[in-house]
Amino acid sequence: MNQPKQYDWHEPQRQAPAGLLIMVYKTVLSVLKSLWPLLLVVVFRTGQKNGQDGFTWIVIAISILVLIHSVLDFIWFRFYIADDDLIIRRGFITRKKITIPLERIQAVHIEQNLLHQLLDVVKVRIDTAGSEKTEAVIDAIARRKADHFRTYLLHEKKQMTAEEQSAMPVPEKPVLQLSVSDLLKLGITANHFQAFFIVLAFMLSVYQNLREAFGDEIIDAVGSTAAARSLLSSIPLLIAMVLVVSIFVSLAMVLLRYYNLNLAETPGGYKLSMGLVNNRQFLVPFPRIQFISWEANWLRRKIGLYTLQFHQVAGNDVNEKQLVRVPVTRQEYIGVLLNHYHKALYDTAHAVHAIHAAYITRRVLLVGVLPAMVLISLALALHLYAWVMLPALWVLYTFLNAWYYRKNFRLFVAPDAFQVISGIWGRKVRVVKWYKIQQVILQQSLYQQRKQLATIRLVTAGGAIRIPFIPLELAQQIQNYALYEVERSDRPWL
């Protein structure tokens, strides 16, 4: 039986030999992204032989520079452990040395795009507490070696010897997997408006680049064809095509992101693996979770689909690095994923609160009536009488949104946690432990002061929770209790 290979992380380590191909690919891709409009112009507008020869020499020169740059990067890249720090050294002309204290490392992610899968290597991303960006990236490591490296960094660090590494199993308990039917449901019920704007932005970008590359003549010639005129003149057909394309884009985005999703529970956190072309593997450490939320639009609520989010430690802004989204296909999965944080408070809350009815009046006045009066005045001044009804409809829409928001909003309070339910047509639920709060902000407008109301923001390291238009006395009680729980708790928030 083959003995597991042992690694001494205190010795400088190279990337896998396949890392050279990865670096060449990354450099070529970066060059093409920057220069592809120029290359199109040179290829299609150069008709003389001398121009073609010049273009050939340009391509050869760029290729040689890319190859030299990639080889030097690969040769000089090293990573190792020294004095309780992770050291990453790279660069030849401009040398760069990254030093990360082991105690600051919070997550080590493993990813595999299509090229990594073909070369049988993985990419390792290392995140630290309080940083919005990935601290370090190692582009190509053998999968087994990457697993040992992650285990060393997150669990044993400097205390674990090379012999102990190979013998240490990481127990995993499967929690959630997505089937093909689950992926189809997620794609069909996705936010197609988002897909629409992605398609629109892509088309505008391509149009602008083609216009710069080929000039207005070719664009105008294509636009004057019978097929183009027929499509543009039929608004219903155009809308139907955009809708179909948006649905297919939504399905493609869901498939690319969530294909082969597997979520497992480990002693230190949740391990999540997903992705078709770019297979990513996350580890969400339990202590790093600041709060948990789940949400669903109207259609997904009807069929029991939710998106659960782990809000982790963030910097000044919350971005994709701190938000780990998990599609949940059954309600009972939410309870399972809450086990290591705090259970939902629907039935165990000591008190339940709503927001004041004055929220509707204030919202309609500021967002509905005032803008509508300005628009109606402009319409009358410009003699656009047919458009006068649109601002009135906007006021009605604002009222319905404010009314439903107040109707759905609930604050559940318990001794060790609180839960907020909000939403207009969909729902969003957030469960937060009191001791995770880092700042409490109590705000009052002049209108709220007259009504003895307040808006309170409870800020955690993973984001803020806003509770609007509640009685001032209740807001002060929440503020005092939150600060008291933070002061008396001896549990670290991270």
N, C-alpha and C positions, 0 to 999 in steps of 0.2 A: 504494500500500500504506500502511495506517495505521501511524504511528509509535507504539511503546509509550509509554504515559503515564509521565511522570517525577514522582517525589514528593520533596519536600524535607521530611524528617522533623524538621528543626529549626524548622519553622514549626508553630504550633498547628493541630491537625487536629480537625475535627468528625467525628461519626459520620455514617453515611449517613442520608438523610431517613427511611428506613424505621425508623431507630432510635427515632423517636417512638412508632410503633405498638408496637414491642417493649417499650418502657418502660411504656406504658399497659397492655399485656397482663400484664407482670410484676406491676405494682401491683394490678391487678384480681384476679389469681390469688392474690396474698398476702392481700388483704382477704377473698376468698371462703373461703380455707382457714381463716382465723381465725374468721369470723363465720357460716359456713353453718349450724351448728345453731341459732343465734339467728334467722337468717332463716327457717328452716323453722318455728320456733315462731311467729314473727310472722305468716307467711303462712297457716298452717293453723289457728291458734288465734284469730285475730282475725276475729270475725264481724260487728262493728259497722262502719258506714260511716266513722265518725270514725277508728276504728283503721286502716282501710285507707288513708284520706287521710293519716294520720300516717306510715304505712309508705311511702307514695309520696314524701312529702317527705324522708324519711330516705334513700331510694334516690337521689333527685335530688341531695341534699347530698353524699352519699358520691361520686357520679359526678363532680360538679364538683370536689371536692377531689382525686380521683384524677387528673383531667385536668390540673389546675393543677400538681400535684406532678410529673407526668410531663413536662409542657412545660418547666417550670423546670429539671428534671434534664437534659433534652436540650439546652437552650440553654447551660447552663453547663459542659457536659462538654467537655473538651479533652485531647488527648494529644500529646506531642512529645518530642524529644530535646534535652537541654541539658546541656553540660559532662559528657559521657559518662554521663549518667543518663537513664532514661526517666521522664518526668513525666506523671502522670495527675491532672487537676484536675476535681473534681465537687462538686455541692452548691450550694444557694442560701442557705438559712437557716443550715444547718450546713455550712460549706465544708470539704472534705477534699482534701488534696494528698498523693499517693503518689509517692515517689521511689525508684526502683530502679536501682542501678548496673548498667550494661550487662554488666560482667564477671561479675555474679552470676546473670544469666539463663541457665537451663539448658534450658528447654523452652518452646516456644510452640505451643499446641494450637489447632486450628480446629474448631469445632463448628457443626452446622446441625440445629436441630429442625424440625418441620413448618412452623412459622410462618416461620422463616428461609428455608426452601426456597421457600415461596410468595412471599416478598418479595425473593428472590434476593440475600440478604446472609448473612454468617457471623458467629459469635461467636468472639472471640480470648481465650484464657486464657493467662496468663504465669506460669510457675513459676520459682522460684529455688532454689539449693542450700540444704539444711538447713532448709527451711520445710515444714511439714506442710500448709499451706493454699495455695490459689491466691493469688498475690500481687496480681494485678490482672485485671480482666475488662473487655473492650470489647464491648458488646452487639451492635453492628451495623456492619459494614464490608463494602464490596464485595469479592467473592471475590479478584479480581486484586490489589486494593490490599492485602488481608490477606496474600496470598502474598509480595508484595514486602516488606511490613513484617516478616514472619517471617524472610525471607532476610536482611534487613538486621540484625536483632537477633542472629541466631544465627551468621552467617558472617562478614560484613564489618564490621558495627557502624559505628564512627565513621570507619573508613578508606574506606568505599565512598561514592563521590559519587552524586548523583542520576542522572547519565548512565550510570554503570556498573551501577546497579541493573537498569535495563530490559534491558540486554544480557546479564545474567548468567543462563544456564540452570542448572537444578538437575538433573543427570542422575539417573535413577532406573532401577533394575534390578528388575523384578517377581520376587517370590519365592514368594508364596502367595496363593491365592484359594480361596474356599469355594463349592461348588456347592450346589444345592437338596438333593441327597441327603446331602451332608455336614451341612447344617443339621438335617435330619431325624434323622440318626444321633446328633448331639449332643443334640438334644432328647429322644429316646427313652432315651438312656443317662445323662441328667443326674441330679443328686441330687434325687429326688422328695421326700425328707424335707424339704428346704429349701423346696420349693414348697408342701408341705403346711402347714408352719408359717406361710408367708406368707399362704395362703388362710385359715387359722384366725385369724391376727391381724387380717386384714381383716374377717372376719365378726364377730369380737368387737367391733371398733371400730364397725362399722355398727350392730350390735345395741345397743351402749351409747348411741350418738348418737340412734338412733330412740327408745329408751326415754326419754331426756332430752327429746326433742322432742315425743313424742306421749303419754307416760305409759304405765303398765303395762297399761291396759285393752285398747288396740289390740294390743299384743304378745301378751297372753294370749289374745285372741280369735283371732289368726292361729294361735297354737300349738295351739289346741283344735280346729282343723279336721280333717276326716277324713284329708286328704292328709298333714298334718304328723304326726298320730298314727301313721299307717301307716309313714311314713319312720323315725320315731324308734323304733318297736317292732321294726323289722327291722334288726338290727345288721349282718348280712352285706351287705344292700343299701346301708346307710349307708357301710360301709367301701368297697364297690365304687364308689360315687359319689365319695367323697373321693379314691380312687385315680385315677379317670378325670379328675377336675378337676385333680389335681396334675400329671398327665401333660400335660394341655392347657396348664396354667400354665407348666410347664417348657418346652414347645415355644414358647409365646409369648415367654417371656423370652429364649430362644436366638435366636429370629427378630428380636426387637427389638434385641438387642445386637449380633449378629454378621452381620446381613443385609448383603450386598454388601461383605464383608470383602476388603480388598486390602492386602497388605503388600509394600512395595518397599524396596530397599536404596539409600541415597544415600551420598555421600562422608562425611557427618558422622554418620549413624545410620540407624535403621530408621524408615520412614514408614508409619504404620498408619491406615487409614480404614475405618470400619464403622458400622453402625447403620441402622435403618429409619426410625423417626420422628425420632430424634435422631442425626443423622449426626455422628460425632466423628472428628477427625483428630489423631493423636498423632505426635510425633517423639521417638524414643528415642535420644538421643545416645550413641555408643559409650563415651565416657569416663565417663558417668554410671552405667553398668551396674556394680553391685557384685558380683552373682553371678546365675547363671541356674539355674532349676529347671524340671522338668517332672514331671507326675504324671498318674495315671489310676486310676480305680476298677477293680474286677475285670472288669466287663463291657466297659469301654472298652479295657482291655488286650487282651482277646480279639479285638477287631475293629480294633486298631491306632489308637485315638484317644487323644490326649494333650492336656493343657493346659500350654503353656509359659509361664513367667513371667519377665519381666525385672525384677529387683529393683534399683531405682534408689536414689539418695541420699535418705534419709529424715531426719525430725527425731527426736524421742524415741520415736515410735510409727510403725509401718509401716501405712499406710492405702492406700486405693485410688489415691491420687495417685502413690505410689511403685511400685505393682504394675501392670504392663501385661501382661494375659493374652492369649495368642494360641492358639486351638485349632489343633492340628496333626493332620492326617488321615493322615499317613504317617510312618514312623520316619525316613526319609531327610531329611525337612524339619528335624528336630532338628539334624542335623549341619550343615546349611546355616546355620541361625540361630546356631550356636555358632562359626562361622568367625571372627568379629571379636572373640571373647572368648577361648575356649579349648576345644579339642575334648574329648570325653568320654574317660575314662581306663580304660575296660574292658580294653583290650589293652596299654596303654602304662604302667600304674602300676608303680612300683618295689616297692611293698609293698601287701598287702591285709590288713585287720584286721577281726575280728568283736568283738562285745561278750561279756563273760564270762557263763558259765552262772548265776552268782549273781544276775544280773538277774532271772531267772525266779522264784527263791525269794523274793527281796525284794519283787518286785511282787505276787506271789500273797499273801504274808503281809500287806502293808500295805493293798492295794486289795481283796483277796478275803476272806481268812480273818477278819481283825479286824472288818470291817463285818458279815460273815455271822454271827459269834458274837453280836454285839449284836442283830441282827435275830432270830436263833433264840431268844435269851433273851426278847425282847419277845413273840414268838409263843407261847412256852410259858407266859409269865406271863399272857397274855390268853386262854389256852386256844384259840388259833388253830392247831390241830395240822395242818390241811390246808395251811398256808402254810410249814411248816418246810422243805419240800424246795426252795423257791425260793432261799433263801440258798446252799444247796449247789450249785444250778445256777449261781449267780453266781460261786462259787469256780471251778467248771469253766470258765466263760466267761472269767474273768480269766486262768486258766492258759493256755488256748488262745491268747488275745491276746498274752500275754507270750512264749509259745513261738514263735509265728509272727513276732513282731517281732524276736526274737533271730535266728531262722533267716534272715530276709530282710535284716537289717542288715549293711552292708559299708562299710568305709572304705578308699578307694583313695588312695594317697599318691604324688605325683610331685614332682620338684624345684620346679616353678613353680606347681603347683595341687594341689588335692585334691578328691575326689568322695565324696559320702555317698549311699548308697541305704538307704531306710527304708520302713516301711509294714507293715500287717498283712494286710489283704485286697487293698488296692491297692498302688501303688508311688509313691514320690516320690524323685527324683534331683536332687541339687544339685551344681553345679560351681563352685568358688570359687578364685580366684587368691590366693596367699599374701599378696601385697603389698596387697591390698584390706582385710586385717584391721586393725581399729583397737584391739581390746582382746581379751585372752585371760584367761578366768576359769577357774581350776582349783578344783573343789569336792570335798570328801570328807565323807561322813557317818561316824558312829562305826562303822557296819557296814562301810563301805568301807575305813576305816582298818585294821580288823582283817584284812580280806582283801587289803590292799595294792592297792586299786582306786581309781578316781577318775572323776569326770564333768567334762568340759571343754566350755566354751562359747566359740566363736570368733565375735566380734562384728564385723560390718561396718556401714557406714553405711546399708545396705539391709536389715538384719535380722541375726539370730544363728543359728548352727548349733550344735546340741547333740549331743555324742557321749557317751553314758552308759556307765558300767561297763566301762571299759577298764583294763588294768594301769597302775598308778601310774607306772612307769618310762616306758611309752609316752606317757602324758599329759604327763609332764614333757618328753620329747623333742619332742612336738608343740608345746608351749608355747614352748620355747627356739627351735625352728626358725622358728616363725611370727614371733616377735619379731625374730629375726635377719634374716629376709627383709624385714620392714618397714623395719628400720634401714638395710639395705644397698641397698635399691631406690631409684633416683633417679627412678622413674616416679611421677607424681602419681596418687593414688587417685581423684581427681575430674577 
